[in-house]
Amino acid sequence: MSIEVNPLTIHLGAEISGVEISKPLSDKNTRDIWDALLKWKVIVFRNQKMTHGEQVAFARAFGDLTIGHAVFGHVDGYPEVYSVAKDRWDTRYKPAPQNIRPWTGFHADITAAINPPAVSILRGDVIPPYGGDTLWANLAVAYESLSEPMQKFAETLRGIHKFQPPTGTDATDEYKEMQDRRRLTTEHAIVRVHPETKEKVLYVSPSFLKEIVGLSPRESEQILEIFWEHAVRPEFTFRFKWNTNDLVMWDNRSVVHCAPRDIYESDFDRQLYRVTLLGDTPVGVDGRESISIQGAPIVPISAQAAE
Ligand SMILES: [Fe+2]
């Protein structure tokens, strides 16, 4: 049986139907799902009840997995599964003077690592009746729609990505301890070439990217704001309203995502579970790879288990 791919916006997001992903996938379905992911960058599967083990098995069809989260660990008994719980925020951050901007909270997962996860696979378990959506923005179309002089300029730049508390917050002691155990800082090209599609991607993960190498602090701040403001234009974004048992898979190499904070203004609970595929080291338009400044690469879960 073939899968059906129904696009959800012009630039990104498609719903996949005609396949039960808790069961082993045929080779054809595996290939077709991967092709849809590369093309639409965010793919959603509705109403697919799965256990942690089934989510892990589904993810394994597409490549090596990482530990649940390189900094924050994993669910007991499931080293590949990271719990995205509503209350995880309270244990990590304490409120600080707010400086929230339209792109605050957008990120690609763990771009502070030299090899950020290639793909993230997130499953909805407890979902509020309303609120708590997730947004994604397409960084390939963001690059493509810059003016030509700006594209050329961006291609010459490199950025420093660091694990730090989000803008407008300060870290709790517990978060600081976790972060101290696994410090991550990496220099990535501002325009990376997607390893499979060869698209140029404006690789500007707002939560992690702190500065542009070689520019003055003020130049860096202003240039980054131009890129960020551009990357999250509504035309380049896709917003998803979750239902229980939905699963979303996205290409972390070409999109950023954001969980709006509205859920924290309600008493509703939300519980998601994430599994990530191992990523490679990004490469710029000039062929230069990223450079690790602090921290070891993320390793496949099999190597980690053997440590
Ligand atoms: Fe994330």
Residues whose N, C-alpha, C, O or C-beta is under 5 A from the ligand:
A	BS01	LIG	D109
